[in-house]
Amino acid sequence: SVEKMSGGMKITCSCDDAVARAMMQNLCTMLAGGMCSCCCMMNGMMVCNCNLMMGMCKCEMTKDGCVVTCTSGDAGCMAMIQGCCDCMAACLKAGCTCCLMMGGTPVCCGTM
């Protein structure tokens, strides 16, 4: 899921399967610090790709997966991050699959 927050946005990735969740968490841990981006796809075609280079992205583990926050203290960058959040939320609501990438490597893919 994606949601706006003060200063930017929050991306929540969760998984019911323990093995898949552990792999996702390991990927997030290994790739933390790389550029975060999200790609939304429908029927195998890319609808949008949001590169979150305008903010500081942090990844935290949860019992169900991980939470990535992307924030900026600059008002213009924060507006861009929240614009990306609006775009991704609309894509997910319309049935797209969203793929979170760190350093260009997919770490979490799913639907709403």
DSSP file (Angstrom, degrees, kcal/mol; ACC not computed):
  #  RESIDUE AA STRUCTURE BP1 BP2  ACC     N-H-->O    O-->H-N    N-H-->O    O-->H-N    TCO  KAPPA ALPHA  PHI   PSI    X-CA   Y-CA   Z-CA
    1    1 A S              0   0    0      0, 0.0    11,-2.9     0, 0.0     2,-0.4   0.000 360.0 360.0 360.0 157.7    0.0    0.0    0.0
    2    2 A V  E     +A   11   0A   0      9,-0.2     2,-0.3    83,-0.1     9,-0.2  -0.975 360.0 168.1-127.8 143.5    1.0    3.6   -0.4
    3    3 A E  E     -A   10   0A   0      7,-2.1     7,-2.9    -2,-0.4     2,-0.1  -0.991  33.9-110.4-154.0 148.9    0.0    6.6    1.6
    4    4 A K  E     +A    9   0A   0     -2,-0.3     2,-0.3     5,-0.2     5,-0.3  -0.446  37.7 175.8 -72.6 150.4    1.0   10.2    2.1
    5    5 A M  E >   -A    8   0A   0      3,-2.3     3,-2.4    -2,-0.1     2,-0.2  -0.931  45.9 -62.3-145.7 170.1    2.6   11.3    5.3
    6    6 A S  T 3  S+     0   0    0     -2,-0.3     3,-0.1     1,-0.3     0, 0.0  -0.369 124.5   5.8 -57.4 120.0    4.2   14.4    6.7
    7    7 A G  T 3  S-     0   0    0     -2,-0.2    65,-2.1     1,-0.2    -1,-0.3   0.358 136.6 -29.2  88.4  -5.5    7.1   15.3    4.4
    8    8 A G  E <  S-AB   5  71A   0     -3,-2.4    -3,-2.3    63,-0.2     2,-0.3  -0.819  84.9 -48.6 169.3-127.2    6.5   12.6    1.8
    9    9 A M  E     -AB   4  70A   0     61,-2.3    61,-2.4    -5,-0.3     2,-0.4  -0.939  27.2-138.6-146.7 164.6    5.1    9.1    1.5
   10   10 A K  E     -AB   3  69A   0     -7,-2.9    -7,-2.1    -2,-0.3     2,-0.5  -0.996   9.6-162.3-129.8 133.1    5.1    5.6    3.0
   11   11 A I  E     -AB   2  68A   0     57,-3.3    57,-3.1    -2,-0.4     2,-0.5  -0.972   9.0-161.7-114.9 123.6    5.1    2.3    1.1
   12   12 A T  E     - B   0  67A   0    -11,-2.9     2,-0.5    -2,-0.5    55,-0.2  -0.928   5.9-172.8-110.6 123.6    4.1   -0.8    3.0
   13   13 A C  E     + B   0  66A   0     53,-2.9    53,-2.4    -2,-0.5     2,-0.3  -0.961  11.3 171.4-113.5 127.4    5.0   -4.2    1.7
   14   14 A S  E     - B   0  65A   0     -2,-0.5     2,-0.3    51,-0.2    51,-0.2  -0.961  11.5-171.5-136.0 155.5    3.6   -7.3    3.4
   15   15 A C        -     0   0    0     49,-2.5     6,-0.0    -2,-0.3    -2,-0.0  -0.993  19.6-156.2-148.7 135.8    3.6  -11.0    2.7
   16   16 A D  S    S+     0   0    0     -2,-0.3     2,-0.5     5,-0.0    -1,-0.1   0.796  76.2  86.1 -80.7 -30.4    1.8  -13.9    4.3
   17   17 A D     >  -     0   0    0      1,-0.1     4,-2.6     2,-0.0     5,-0.2  -0.612  70.0-149.9 -78.2 122.6    4.3  -16.6    3.1
   18   18 A A  H  > S+     0   0    0     -2,-0.5     4,-2.2     1,-0.2    -1,-0.1   0.871  94.0  47.3 -62.5 -40.4    7.2  -16.8    5.6
   19   19 A V  H  > S+     0   0    0      2,-0.2     4,-2.0     1,-0.2    -1,-0.2   0.929 114.9  45.2 -69.0 -45.1    9.9  -17.8    3.0
   20   20 A A  H  > S+     0   0    0      1,-0.2     4,-2.4     2,-0.2    -2,-0.2   0.893 113.0  51.8 -64.9 -39.3    8.9  -15.1    0.5
   21   21 A R  H  X S+     0   0    0     -4,-2.6     4,-2.7     1,-0.2    -2,-0.2   0.915 108.9  49.8 -63.0 -43.6    8.7  -12.5    3.3
   22   22 A A  H  X S+     0   0    0     -4,-2.2     4,-2.3     2,-0.2    -1,-0.2   0.891 111.1  49.7 -62.9 -39.6   12.2  -13.5    4.6
   23   23 A M  H  X S+     0   0    0     -4,-2.0     4,-2.5     2,-0.2    -2,-0.2   0.922 111.6  48.5 -65.1 -43.5   13.6  -13.1    1.0
   24   24 A M  H  X S+     0   0    0     -4,-2.4     4,-2.5     1,-0.2    -2,-0.2   0.925 112.6  48.1 -61.6 -45.0   11.9   -9.7    0.6
   25   25 A Q  H  X S+     0   0    0     -4,-2.7     4,-2.3     1,-0.2    -1,-0.2   0.885 111.3  50.4 -65.2 -38.3   13.3   -8.5    4.0
   26   26 A N  H  X S+     0   0    0     -4,-2.3     4,-2.6     2,-0.2    -1,-0.2   0.915 110.8  49.2 -65.4 -42.2   16.8   -9.8    3.1
   27   27 A L  H  X S+     0   0    0     -4,-2.5     4,-2.5     2,-0.2    -2,-0.2   0.925 111.3  49.7 -61.2 -44.6   16.7   -8.0   -0.3
   28   28 A C  H  X S+     0   0    0     -4,-2.5     4,-0.9     1,-0.2    -2,-0.2   0.905 112.1  48.1 -61.2 -41.8   15.6   -4.8    1.4
   29   29 A T  H  < S+     0   0    0     -4,-2.3     3,-0.4     1,-0.2    -2,-0.2   0.924 115.0  44.5 -64.9 -44.9   18.4   -5.1    4.0
   30   30 A M  H  < S+     0   0    0     -4,-2.6    -2,-0.2     1,-0.2    -1,-0.2   0.860 120.2  39.6 -68.0 -36.4   21.1   -5.7    1.3
   31   31 A L  H >< S+     0   0    0     -4,-2.5     3,-2.0    -5,-0.2    -1,-0.2   0.423  81.5 129.8 -98.6   0.7   19.9   -3.0   -1.0
   32   32 A A  T 3<  +     0   0    0     -4,-0.9     3,-0.1    -3,-0.4    26,-0.1  -0.276  67.7  36.2 -56.9 139.1   19.0   -0.3    1.5
   33   33 A G  T 3  S+     0   0    0      1,-0.4    -1,-0.2    24,-0.2     2,-0.1   0.171  93.3 110.1 100.0 -16.5   20.6    3.0    0.6
   34   34 A G  S <  S-     0   0    0     -3,-2.0    -1,-0.4     1,-0.1     2,-0.2  -0.368  85.0 -74.0 -82.6 169.6   20.2    2.6   -3.1
   35   35 A M        -     0   0    0     67,-0.1    68,-3.3    -3,-0.1    69,-0.6  -0.438  48.5-142.0 -67.3 133.3   17.8    4.6   -5.2
   36   36 A C  E     +D  102   0B   0     16,-0.3    16,-2.4    66,-0.2     2,-0.3  -0.754  27.0 164.7 -95.3 142.2   14.1    3.6   -4.7
   37   37 A S  E     -DE 101  51B   0     64,-2.2    64,-3.3    -2,-0.3     2,-0.4  -0.977  23.7-145.0-149.3 160.5   11.6    3.6   -7.5
   38   38 A C  E     -DE 100  50B   0     12,-2.2    12,-3.0    -2,-0.3     2,-0.5  -0.997   7.9-163.9-131.1 133.6    8.1    2.1   -8.1
   39   39 A C  E     -DE  99  49B   0     60,-2.3    60,-2.6    -2,-0.4     2,-0.5  -0.974   5.9-157.7-118.9 125.1    6.8    0.8  -11.4
   40   40 A C  E     -DE  98  48B   0      8,-2.8     7,-3.5    -2,-0.5     8,-1.4  -0.892  16.0-175.4-104.7 130.6    3.1    0.3  -11.9
   41   41 A M  E     -DE  97  46B   0     56,-3.1    56,-2.9    -2,-0.5     2,-0.4  -0.935  16.3-169.9-128.7 147.4    2.0   -2.2  -14.6
   42   42 A M  E >  S- E   0  45B   0      3,-2.6     3,-2.0    -2,-0.3    54,-0.1  -0.990  80.2 -10.3-135.5 128.1   -1.2   -3.3  -16.1
   43   43 A N  T 3  S-     0   0    0     -2,-0.4     3,-0.1     1,-0.3    -1,-0.1   0.854 129.5 -55.6  52.5  39.0   -1.5   -6.4  -18.4
   44   44 A G  T 3  S+     0   0    0      1,-0.2     2,-0.4     0, 0.0    -1,-0.3   0.444 115.4 112.7  79.2  -0.4    2.3   -6.5  -18.6
   45   45 A M  E <  S-E   42   0B   0     -3,-2.0    -3,-2.6     1,-0.0     2,-0.3  -0.873  72.6-114.4-108.3 138.8    2.7   -2.9  -19.8
   46   46 A M  E     +E   41   0B   0     -2,-0.4    -5,-0.3    -5,-0.2     3,-0.1  -0.546  29.7 179.1 -71.4 127.4    4.3   -0.2  -17.7
   47   47 A V  E     -     0   0B   0     -7,-3.5     2,-0.3     1,-0.4    -6,-0.2   0.845  68.2 -12.6 -92.1 -46.8    1.7    2.5  -16.8
   48   48 A C  E     -E   40   0B   0     -8,-1.4    -8,-2.8     2,-0.0     2,-0.4  -0.991  51.3-155.1-153.2 156.9    4.1    4.7  -14.7
   49   49 A N  E     -E   39   0B   0     -2,-0.3     2,-0.7   -10,-0.2   -10,-0.2  -0.964  11.9-164.2-135.7 117.3    7.5    4.6  -13.2
   50   50 A C  E     -E   38   0B   0    -12,-3.0   -12,-2.2    -2,-0.4     2,-0.6  -0.902   3.5-160.6-107.2 113.1    8.3    6.9  -10.2
   51   51 A N  E     -E   37   0B   0     -2,-0.7     2,-0.5   -14,-0.2     3,-0.4  -0.833   6.1-156.5 -89.9 120.8   11.9    7.4   -9.4
   52   52 A L    >   +     0   0    0    -16,-2.4     3,-1.1    -2,-0.6   -16,-0.3  -0.196  50.9 127.9 -93.8  43.5   12.1    8.7   -5.8
   53   53 A M  T 3   +     0   0    0     -2,-0.5    -1,-0.2     1,-0.2   -16,-0.1   0.610  58.7  71.9 -73.6 -12.9   15.4   10.3   -6.2
   54   54 A M  T 3  S+     0   0    0     -3,-0.4     2,-0.3    23,-0.1    -1,-0.2   0.403 100.7  42.3 -87.0   4.1   14.2   13.6   -4.8
   55   55 A G  S <  S-     0   0    0     -3,-1.1     2,-0.6    17,-0.1    17,-0.2  -0.829  87.5 -95.7-139.6 177.7   13.9   12.4   -1.2
   56   56 A M  E     -C   71   0A   0     15,-3.2    15,-2.0    -2,-0.3     2,-0.4  -0.889  39.3-157.7 -98.6 117.2   15.6   10.3    1.4
   57   57 A C  E     -C   70   0A   0     -2,-0.6     2,-0.4    13,-0.2    13,-0.2  -0.828  10.5-175.6-102.0 133.5   14.2    6.8    1.5
   58   58 A K  E     -C   69   0A   0     11,-2.7    11,-2.6    -2,-0.4     2,-0.5  -0.972  11.6-150.4-127.8 142.2   14.5    4.6    4.6
   59   59 A C  E     -C   68   0A   0     -2,-0.4     2,-0.4     9,-0.2     9,-0.2  -0.949  13.4-178.2-117.0 129.4   13.5    0.9    5.0
   60   60 A E  E     -C   67   0A   0      7,-2.6     7,-2.9    -2,-0.5     2,-0.2  -0.983  24.2-124.5-126.4 138.2   12.3   -0.6    8.2
   61   61 A M  E     -C   66   0A   0     -2,-0.4     5,-0.3     5,-0.2     2,-0.3  -0.543  25.8-173.1 -80.3 144.8   11.4   -4.2    8.8
   62   62 A T        -     0   0    0      3,-2.4     3,-0.3    -2,-0.2   -37,-0.0  -0.784  41.8-101.9-124.4 172.2    8.0   -5.2   10.2
   63   63 A K  S    S+     0   0    0     -2,-0.3     3,-0.0     1,-0.2    -2,-0.0   0.800 124.5  39.5 -66.9 -25.4    6.7   -8.5   11.4
   64   64 A D  S    S-     0   0    0    -51,-0.1   -49,-2.5   -50,-0.0     2,-0.2   0.542 134.1 -65.0 -98.9  -9.4    4.7   -8.8    8.0
   65   65 A G  E    S-B   14   0A   0     -3,-0.3    -3,-2.4   -51,-0.2     2,-0.3  -0.746  74.9 -49.4 165.3-115.9    7.4   -7.3    5.7
   66   66 A C  E     -BC  13  61A   0    -53,-2.4   -53,-2.9    -5,-0.3     2,-0.4  -0.985  28.3-139.5-154.4 162.2    8.8   -3.9    5.5
   67   67 A V  E     -BC  12  60A   0     -7,-2.9    -7,-2.6    -2,-0.3     2,-0.5  -0.997  14.3-162.3-126.6 127.3    7.9   -0.2    5.3
   68   68 A V  E     -BC  11  59A   0    -57,-3.1   -57,-3.3    -2,-0.4     2,-0.4  -0.948   6.5-167.2-110.2 124.7    9.8    2.3    3.1
   69   69 A T  E     -BC  10  58A   0    -11,-2.6   -11,-2.7    -2,-0.5     2,-0.5  -0.920   4.3-168.7-110.6 139.2    9.4    6.0    3.8
   70   70 A C  E     +BC   9  57A   0    -61,-2.4   -61,-2.3    -2,-0.4     2,-0.3  -0.974  21.1 160.7-127.8 115.2   10.5    8.6    1.4
   71   71 A T  E     -BC   8  56A   0    -15,-2.0   -15,-3.2    -2,-0.5     2,-0.3  -0.880  20.3-168.5-134.3 162.8   10.6   12.1    2.7
   72   72 A S        -     0   0    0    -65,-2.1   -17,-0.1    -2,-0.3    -2,-0.0  -0.987  23.2-146.8-150.0 145.1   12.2   15.5    2.0
   73   73 A G  S    S+     0   0    0     -2,-0.3     2,-0.4     4,-0.0    -1,-0.1   0.585  79.8  92.8 -83.9 -12.0   12.5   18.8    3.9
   74   74 A D  S  > S-     0   0    0      1,-0.1     4,-2.7   -67,-0.1     5,-0.2  -0.714  73.7-142.9 -85.0 129.2   12.2   20.7    0.6
   75   75 A A  H  > S+     0   0    0     -2,-0.4     4,-2.1     1,-0.2    -1,-0.1   0.881  99.3  49.5 -61.3 -40.3    8.6   21.8   -0.2
   76   76 A G  H  > S+     0   0    0      2,-0.2     4,-1.7     1,-0.2    -1,-0.2   0.918 113.4  45.4 -65.9 -43.3    9.0   21.2   -3.9
   77   77 A C  H  > S+     0   0    0      2,-0.2     4,-2.5     1,-0.2    -2,-0.2   0.893 111.3  53.2 -66.9 -39.7   10.5   17.8   -3.5
   78   78 A M  H  X S+     0   0    0     -4,-2.7     4,-2.7     1,-0.2     5,-0.2   0.907 107.5  51.9 -60.7 -41.4    7.9   16.8   -0.9
   79   79 A A  H  X S+     0   0    0     -4,-2.1     4,-1.9    -5,-0.2    -1,-0.2   0.884 110.0  49.0 -63.4 -38.1    5.2   17.8   -3.4
   80   80 A M  H  X S+     0   0    0     -4,-1.7     4,-2.3     2,-0.2    -2,-0.2   0.915 111.0  49.7 -66.8 -42.5    6.8   15.6   -6.1
   81   81 A I  H  X S+     0   0    0     -4,-2.5     4,-2.0     1,-0.2    -2,-0.2   0.929 113.0  46.3 -61.6 -45.3    7.0   12.7   -3.7
   82   82 A Q  H  X S+     0   0    0     -4,-2.7     4,-2.3     1,-0.2    -1,-0.2   0.820 109.2  55.6 -69.4 -29.2    3.3   13.1   -2.7
   83   83 A G  H  X S+     0   0    0     -4,-1.9     4,-2.2     2,-0.2    -1,-0.2   0.898 107.4  49.4 -65.0 -40.9    2.4   13.4   -6.4
   84   84 A C  H  X S+     0   0    0     -4,-2.3     4,-2.8     2,-0.2    -2,-0.2   0.896 109.1  53.2 -62.8 -39.7    4.1   10.1   -7.1
   85   85 A C  H  X S+     0   0    0     -4,-2.0     4,-2.7     2,-0.2    -2,-0.2   0.923 108.5  48.9 -60.7 -45.7    2.1    8.7   -4.1
   86   86 A D  H  X S+     0   0    0     -4,-2.3     4,-2.2     2,-0.2    -1,-0.2   0.914 112.4  49.0 -60.0 -43.2   -1.2    9.9   -5.7
   87   87 A C  H  X S+     0   0    0     -4,-2.2     4,-2.2     2,-0.2    -2,-0.2   0.935 113.4  45.2 -62.7 -47.6   -0.2    8.4   -9.0
   88   88 A M  H  X S+     0   0    0     -4,-2.8     4,-2.7     1,-0.2     5,-0.2   0.891 111.7  52.6 -65.7 -39.1    0.7    5.0   -7.5
   89   89 A A  H  X S+     0   0    0     -4,-2.7     4,-2.4    -5,-0.2    -1,-0.2   0.909 110.4  48.2 -62.4 -41.6   -2.5    5.0   -5.3
   90   90 A A  H  X S+     0   0    0     -4,-2.2     4,-1.7    -5,-0.2    -2,-0.2   0.903 112.2  49.4 -65.6 -40.6   -4.6    5.6   -8.4
   91   91 A C  H  <>S+     0   0    0     -4,-2.2     5,-2.6     2,-0.2     4,-0.4   0.933 112.3  47.0 -63.8 -46.2   -2.8    2.9  -10.3
   92   92 A L  H ><5S+     0   0    0     -4,-2.7     3,-1.4     1,-0.2    20,-0.4   0.910 110.8  52.3 -62.5 -42.0   -3.3    0.4   -7.5
   93   93 A K  H 3<5S+     0   0    0     -4,-2.4    -1,-0.2     1,-0.3    -2,-0.2   0.838 107.1  53.8 -62.6 -32.6   -6.9    1.3   -7.1
   94   94 A A  T 3<5S-     0   0    0     -4,-1.7    -1,-0.3    -5,-0.2    -2,-0.2   0.485 129.6 -94.1 -82.6  -2.8   -7.5    0.7  -10.8
   95   95 A G  T < 5S+     0   0    0     -3,-1.4    -3,-0.2    -4,-0.4    -2,-0.1   0.548  73.8 147.0 106.1   8.0   -6.0   -2.8  -10.6
   96   96 A C      < -     0   0    0     -5,-2.6     2,-0.5    -6,-0.2    16,-0.4  -0.320  47.4-123.1 -72.3 159.3   -2.3   -2.3  -11.5
   97   97 A T  E     -D   41   0B   0    -56,-2.9   -56,-3.1    14,-0.1     2,-0.4  -0.894  25.4-151.8 -98.4 133.2    0.5   -4.3  -10.0
   98   98 A C  E     -DF  40 110B   0     12,-3.1    12,-2.3    -2,-0.5     2,-0.5  -0.904   6.5-162.4-111.0 135.6    3.1   -2.1   -8.3
   99   99 A C  E     -DF  39 109B   0    -60,-2.6   -60,-2.3    -2,-0.4     2,-0.5  -0.967   7.3-151.2-121.1 117.4    6.8   -3.2   -8.1
  100  100 A L  E     -DF  38 108B   0      8,-3.4     7,-3.0    -2,-0.5     8,-1.5  -0.741  19.3-169.2 -85.9 129.3    9.1   -1.5   -5.5
  101  101 A M  E     -DF  37 106B   0    -64,-3.3   -64,-2.2    -2,-0.5     2,-0.5  -0.937  15.8-162.4-122.8 144.7   12.7   -1.5   -6.6
  102  102 A M  E >  S-DF  36 105B   0      3,-2.4     3,-1.8    -2,-0.4   -66,-0.2  -0.987  85.2 -11.5-123.8 120.7   15.9   -0.6   -4.8
  103  103 A G  T 3  S-     0   0    0    -68,-3.3   -67,-0.1    -2,-0.5    -1,-0.1   0.807 130.4 -56.7  60.6  28.5   18.9    0.1   -6.9
  104  104 A G  T 3  S+     0   0    0    -69,-0.6    -1,-0.3     1,-0.2   -68,-0.1   0.405 113.5 118.3  84.4  -2.8   16.9   -1.2   -9.9
  105  105 A T  E <   -F  102   0B   0     -3,-1.8    -3,-2.4   -74,-0.1    -1,-0.2  -0.862  68.4-122.5-100.0 124.6   16.3   -4.6   -8.3
  106  106 A P  E     +F  101   0B   0      0, 0.0    -5,-0.3     0, 0.0     3,-0.1  -0.460  38.2 165.1 -64.6 128.6   12.7   -5.6   -7.6
  107  107 A V  E     +     0   0B   0     -7,-3.0     2,-0.3     1,-0.3    -6,-0.2   0.621  64.9  18.6-116.3 -23.1   12.2   -6.3   -3.9
  108  108 A C  E     +F  100   0B   0     -8,-1.5    -8,-3.4     2,-0.0     2,-0.4  -0.940  59.5 177.1-154.2 125.6    8.4   -6.2   -3.6
  109  109 A C  E     +F   99   0B   0     -2,-0.3     2,-0.3   -10,-0.3   -10,-0.2  -0.986  25.1 114.1-129.2 141.3    5.6   -6.6   -6.1
  110  110 A G  E     -F   98   0B   0    -12,-2.3   -12,-3.1    -2,-0.4     2,-0.2  -0.994  47.7-104.4 178.8-178.8    1.9   -6.7   -5.5
  111  111 A T              0   0    0     -2,-0.3   -14,-0.1   -14,-0.2   -19,-0.1  -0.632 360.0 360.0-118.8 177.4   -1.6   -5.3   -5.8
  112  112 A M              0   0    0    -20,-0.4   -15,-0.1   -16,-0.4   -19,-0.0   0.470 360.0 360.0 -74.5 360.0   -3.8   -3.5   -3.4
